[in-house]
Amino acid sequence: MPNYRRAHIPGGTYFFTVKTFERQPILTKERCRIALRQALAEVRGMHSFESLAWVLLPDHFHTIWQLPEHDADFSLRWSLIKQRVTRQCAKEVSEATLTQSRQTRREGTLWQRRFWEHMIRDDTDLRHHIDYIHYNPVKHGYVTRVADWPYSTFHRYVTNGVYPNDWAYADDAHDPPFGE
């Protein structure tokens, strides 16, 4: 069994990618969006963190969190969030076969087992990841303009003067300086 190593730095800033099991396109359905929003609020109330940016797509989402100075336990937060959303969205999940491994670990068929995390190194890295988050709906072909995707913090960043409303179109002459 692999031994995953994660950077646990109290007060750290982290970029996360969380996916649904078998990339089920359910997260933008109203029931799941509401459940995710409620779960994030409940867990943030118990174990504080600041969400700096996020984007929700049908089968995954990205977010950047700043943890409190004394705390580095993002895994606990994700576990609690996933549990709460699973309880609320069970009816939205496909009838995927529950493997013995998932049964043993008491996992359902809503979430991919793990999540991907990256510790933000500096302001340039933070900016790069915020841009990546906001451009993601265009990258995946859901919209041609970032401003047309309703499920992200892009609109808050426009209101705060960080981005112009017409930032990053799919048909831009130059590829964006971020992405995989």
HELIX and SHEET records of a PDB file:
HELIX    1   1 PHE A   21  ARG A   23  5                                   3    
HELIX    2   2 GLU A   30  MET A   46  1                                  17    
HELIX    3   3 PHE A   74  CYS A   89  1                                  16    
HELIX    4   4 ALA A   90  GLU A   92  5                                   3    
HELIX    5   5 GLN A  100  THR A  104  1                                   5    
HELIX    6   6 ASP A  123  LYS A  139  1                                  17    
HELIX    7   7 VAL A  146  ASP A  148  5                                   3    
HELIX    8   8 PHE A  154  THR A  159  1                                   6    
SHEET    1   A 4 GLU A  50  LEU A  56  0                                        
SHEET    2   A 4 HIS A  60  GLN A  66 -1                                        
SHEET    3   A 4 THR A  13  LYS A  19 -1                                        
SHEET    4   A 4 TRP A 116  MET A 119 -1                                        
END                                                                             
